[in-house]
Amino acid sequence: MNRKMIFYTVGHIALAEAALLLLPALVALIYLEKSGFSFLISAALALCLGMLLVIFAKPDDRLIYAKEGFAIVAYAWLLLSAIGAVPFVIGGAIPSYIDAFFETVSGLTTTGASILTDVEALDKCMLFWRSFTHWIGGMGILVLVTAVVPNIADRSLNILKAEMPGPTVGKLVPRSRDTAKILYIIYFGMTAILTLLLIAGGMPIFDSIVHAFGTAGTGGFGIKADSIASYSPYLQWVITVFMFLFAINFNLYYLLLLRKFRAVFKSDELWFFTALVLFCIGAITFNILPMYGTVSEAVRTSAFQVCSIVSTTGYATADFNLWPGLSKALLLLLMFVGGCAGSTGGGLKAARVVILIKSIGKELKRLLHPRSVKTVMSEGKRLDDETLNGVTSYFAVYTICIMAVFVLLSFEPFDFETNFTASVACFNNIGPGLAGVGPASSFAEYSGISKIILSFAMLLGRLEVFPLLLGLNPLIWKKQK
């Protein structure tokens, strides 16, 4: 175990957060808000901690193996959340540190679940930081550090594997650092285009920036009590389209830039994801049509909410708690599926769902024809047993974790629907659930212990369980004999 390399890299993460905390301080300066000093204090804290780790934990070698990758990701995300919560407490926006920690974890994991009951009362610098945490966590802070810090580590692909979502993670180009750069260039470019389109539609510049952060990171922290409902149909459609786009595997965008169109359209995951979204939009539109004045309004509302839930963004233009049972059932299904692998979306991932469906089909054929040899194909390639076993194992652990969180929340005096969808929404990084945690409600009524459990669930879901559990396992620190 290369202990020094772990602390050295985490130190760089702290330094990166110190720099990022200066942006909301700048926003406070622009709008003459006194609460901006809380970001300067937090930045100084992160700077001091980062400098200590970088100076005193400078490693002799910079090799990162799987164990180091898991530990770095686990401790980095916990440190980011712990420091990121400090400005809310110092600035008085969220006096309770547990509440502030929940809000920050929700932001960084791009969940969007909130304990705030009056979000419009917050200063703009606080609103900016909430939404900016979505953008930071969407592609991954460690991916960012790998891209911008020269020679931070050898074999940094182990960091990308531990942080990037999906059944498999590979390099777009030979060097992991260049892969990280490409991902962030695409991410930044799409965010900038979205911001300009929102401004062109009449949305104020500040609103456009924070909503672009929330859409790009598929997070969904709103700055208004009604989320996106009060904005124009044009702006709702723009956000709808980009929620869908940010839920697609970013590797496909790289292939598009290389003009490898045939490879893009061979993606089983893309076809499945698109078909699922279109089917749910059509079914929900038909189901809710009597509740809305026109077909266009029903289509727009349905499309927005479907893309919001399947991308795990969590924005809302309607209180879907009031929708018929079929519509709510389809939205609950989408909560589990989530976005594509290699996107900023959460959930189980469409790629895993496709592989699970194909694996079931393979098993049924094997039962009918025991002597035949069947293989599972994906993207025109045969999937090896390691990938198949990894998907089925993750699905089992995924299910167990959601059930465990649900059982722990059942000690709260809320109904089944509230506690179950709160567990699903937090673990899948969606944000709103149903009933007491619906789009018109918040998580404020949960106890401090439950908020800690849900915070841990959000981190487990964002890092896909294993990096966090293995990274925090004290056994990995022991030397192998």
N, C-alpha and C positions, 0 to 999 in steps of 0.2 A: 504493500500500500504506500503510494507516494503522498504522504500526509502534507508535506510542505506545498506540493502542487495544488492540493485541494484548497488550502487556506489562501494561497497566492491568487488563485483564480477567483475565489469568493471575494478577496480584497479588491480585485479589479471590478467585480460586480458592484461593490459598495461605492467605488469611485465613479462608476457610470451612473449610479442612482443619484449621487451628489450633484453631478452635472445636470441630470434630468430635472431635479428639484428646482433648479434655477429658472426653468421656463414658467412654472406657475408664479414664481416670485416676480418675474417680468410682467406677467399679466396683472398682478396686483399693483405694480408700479404704474402701468398704463391706466388702470381704472381707479387709482389712488385709494386702494384698500389696505387698511392697517393690518389685516390678518396675513399679509404677505410675509411679515417677519418670521412667521412660523416655518415657512419653507426655507428661509435662510438658516435658521437654527438647525433644522433637520438636515440640510445640506452639509452644514459644518460637522454635525455628528457623523454622517456617512463618510465625509472626507477624512476625518480623524481615524475612524475605524478602518477604512480602506487603506490609508497610508501605513498604519501599524501592521496590517496583515501583509501588504506588499513588501515592506522593508524587512520585517523580521521573519517572514516565512518564504523568502526567496529560495526556490528549489535548486538543487544541484543539476537535476535533469527535469525536462518538461514533458515526459511521457505520461499519457493518460490512457489507462486501460478501462475496461468496463466498470470495475469497482469504483475507480476514481470518478468516472463520468456520472454514476448514480449519486455518489456522495456530493459532488459539486452541484448538481441540479437540485437535490433536496435542500441543502443548506443555503444555496443562493436564493431559492424562492421563499424560504422562510425568512431570511434576512431582508429581502426586498419588501416583504409584507410587513415585517416588524417595524422597519424604518419608515416605510410609506404611510403607516398609520399615524405617526407622530404629529405631522402638521395639523391633522383634523383635531387632535386633542389640544395642542398648544394654541391653535387659532380659535378654539371654542366651538367649532362647527359640530363636532361629535365629542362631548365631554368624556364619555366612557371609552377606555382604551379597548375593551373587548369589542364594543360596537365599531370602533374605528378600525380595528384589525379585521373584523368581518367585512366591512365595506371595502377595505384595501385588497384583501384576498379576493373578494368578489370582482373587483376591478381588474387586478392583474391576471386572474384566471379567465377573464372575459365572461364571467357569469352574468353579472348585472343584477343579482339579487341585492336588495337594499333594506336598510333598517330605518331610512329617513322617511318621515311622514310629511314633511314640508320642504321639498327639494328647492323650491323657488326662493326660500329664505337664505340660501347659501350665497356667499360672495362669489364673484366670477372666478377668482383664482382657485377656489375650492372646487367649483364645478369643472374647471379646466383640468385640475389634477385627477379628479374622479374619472373623467373620460380619457385622459391621456394614459392612465394606467391600462386601459383597454388596448390602446395602440402598442404600448410597451410589451404587454403580455401576449398579444395576438400572434406575432411571429416568433416570439421568445426572446427574452433578454440575453440569454447565453448565445443565441444565434447572432444577435447584434454585436456582442462583445467579441465573438469569434471573427466577425467581419471587419471590425474597426481596430482592434488591438493587434499590432503586428507580433507574430511569433509568440502568441500567448501559450500555445501548447502544440506538442506533437500528437498525432492521432486524435485530433479534435473531433473526428467523426463520432467518437464515443459520446461526446457531449451532445451532438446533434441527435444521435439515436435516442439518448435519454430524454431529450426535451421535445423533439418533434413528434406529433401524433401520427398514428397509423400502424398497420401491421408490419410494414417494412420501411426503412429509411435508407436511401442511397444518395450518392453524390451526383450532382448534375454535371460536374466537371471533375477532373482528377484531384484537385486540392479542395479540402473541406472549407477552407477560408474563402475561396472563390465561390463555392456553392452558397455560403452564407451571404456573400455580397450580392449575388444574383437574386436570391430570394428577397433581400431587403430593397433592392432597386425596384423590383416588380411591385412589392408591397407599397413602397413610398410613391411610386408613379401612379398606381391605382387610387391611392388615398388623395393625391393631389388632383387627379381628374374628377373624382367625386366631389371634392371641396369646391372646385370651379363650377361644376354643374349645379350645386346647391346655391351658390352665390348668384349664378345666372337666373335661377328661379325665384329670386327675391328674398331668400333667407339671409338674415344678418350675418356678417362675417364671423362673429364669435360663435353663433349658433351653427354655422356651416362647418367650422373647424371641429367643434366638439362632437357633432353628429357624424362627421367623417371618421373621427377616431373610433367612435362607438360602432359604426358600421364596418369599418375595416377590420377591427379586432373582433368583430361579432360579439360585442359585449352588451351594449344596450342601455347604459346609464343615460337617462333622460335629464333634461334641464327644466322641463315643465311638468306640472302635475299630471297632464293628460298624455305624456310621452310625445308622440308624433301627430296625434289626432287633430291639433289645431292648425297644422301646416296645410298648404294647398295640395290638391290631387297630384299636380306635377311633381312636387317635392316627395310626396309619398311614393310615387312610381319610381323616381330616381333611387330612393333608398331601397325599395323593393328589389330592383334589378341588381344593385350592388351587394345587397345581402346575399343574393343567390351567387353572384360572381366570387365573392370572398369565401364562399363555402366550397368552392371547387379546388381541386388539387393544383397547387401553384406550379408543379412540374409541367402541367399541361400548357400553362402560359409561356413557360420557357420554350417548349416545343413549338408553340405558335410563333414565337419570335424567330425561331430557326426555320420557320416555314415547313415544318414537318407535320402537315395537316393530316396525313393518313394515320400517323401514330396517335394523334389526338382523338380521332374519330374511332379508333380501335378500342378506346377505353371502355371496358364493361362498366366500371364504376360510374363514369360520366353518364352513360345511357340509362343506367338504373336510377341514378339520382335525379336526372331530368324527368324521366317518366314518372317517378314517384311524386315529384313536386307538381307536375301538370295534372296528374290524376287527383291529388288531394285538393288542388285549387278548384278543379271542376266539380268534385263531389261536395265540397263545402259551399261553393257558390250556389249550387242547386238547393242545398239544405237550408241556407240562411236567406235565400232570396225573399221570402215573405216578410222578413224583418227590415228590408231596405227598400227605398223608394224606386230605384232603377237597377237594371242589370249591371250597368257600368260600375255603380257604387258597390254592389255586392261582389263583383269580380275584383275590384281594386282592394276592398277590405279583406277578401279571402286570400288573394295573392300576397298581400302584405303580411298577413298573420302566418300563412304557411311558410313563406320565406324567412320570416323572423324566427319561427320556432325551429325549422329544420336546420337553419344555419346557426342556431343557438344564440341569436343576437338578443332577442327578448324585447325589442321595441313593440309598441302597441298603437293601433289606431282605433281599437274597439275593446270593450270588456268581453272577452270570449267566454267568461264565466256564464254569461247570459245566453250563449248560443245553445242550439239543440244538442242532444246527447251524441249524435253521430259526428258532428263537427268537433266536439271536445274529445271524442275517442280518437279521431284521426290526428288531432294535434298531439295527444298523448303518445300515439305511435311515433310521430315525428320526433318527439323529445328523445326517444330511445335511439332512433336511427342517427340523427345528427348530420353533420357535414361530411365532406370527403376527406380521405386521408391526405395529409400534406397541406391542409387548408388551415384557416384560423378558427374553424368551427369545432364544436365539441361533440359529445355523444359517442355512441359505439363506433361510428364511422361507416359510411356506405360501403367501403371496400370490404370490411369485415362481414357486413350483412350479405353481400354478394357471395363471398367465399363460403359463408355458413350455408347459404341456400344451395350452392353447388355441391358442398360436402354432403348435405342431406340427400341430394339427388344421386350422388355417387353411392351412398350407402344403400339406398332403395334398390338401385340397379344391382348392387352386389348381392342383396338378399334374393333377388329374382334370378340372377345368373351367378352363382357362387364361384364358378371356375373362370369367369371372365376377369380381365385386368382392366380396371377403370382408373382414369386419371382426372384430376381437376385442372382445368385450363383457365387462365386469366390473362387478359391482354395478349392473347395468342401464344402464351408460354405455359409450360407445365409447372404447377406449383409443387415445390418439394414438401416432404413430410414435415420438415421443421416449421415451415410457414403455416401449414394446416394445423399442426399441433399447437402452435403459438396462438392462432386465432381462437381455437376451441378452448384453450386454457384461459385466455384472457376473458372470453365470454363467461366462463364459469366464475372467475374471480370478480368480474364486473357485476354479475348478478348477486353474488354473496355480499359484496360491499354495499350495494344499494339496499338490500334486505337488512343488513346490519345497521345502517344509518336509520332506516325506517323504524326498526325495533327500538333503537335508542331514543328516537323522537317520540315514540308512543307514550313515554312518560309525561309528555306535555298534555294539557287539557284541551286538545284540539281534535277535530274529527278525522276519520280515516283518510278522506280525500285530501285534506290539508297536509297532514304529515307525510303521506305517501308521495304526493306530487312535489312537496318541498324537498324530499330526499332525491327524487328523480331530477328535479330542476337544478339542484345544487351539484349533484355528482356529474350530471351531463353538461354543466356550465351553461344553462339556459337562462335562468333568472326567474321569471314568473312561473308559478304553477297554477293550480286551480283552487277554488274555494277561498280559504283564508289567506292564501299567498298568491292570489290571482293578480292580473295586471293593474287592478285598481287598489291593491293592498300592498303590504310590506311584510318583512320578517321581524319587525320591531317587537312583537309580542312574545317571541321566543325567549327563553331564559338564557343567561350568560353561558351556561354549560352547553346548551343546545346550539348556540351560535358558534362556540368553539368546535363542536362536532361537525356542524355544517361547513365551517371554514376548512376543516381537515378534509371533508368530503369534496369540496371544490378543488383543493390541491390534488387530491387523489385522482379526480376526474381529469383535470388539466394535464397532469403528468402521466396519466394512464397507469396508475396504481404502483407498478413495480419499481420505477425509479425512486419514488418517495419511501416506500416500505424498505427497499434494499439500502437506500442511502442513509436512512436513519437506524438501520440495524447495527448494533454495536459489534456484532461478530465480524463485519467486514474490516474493522480496524485491527483485528488480530493478524499477526504474521502467520503465514502458512508454513508448516514444518516441512 
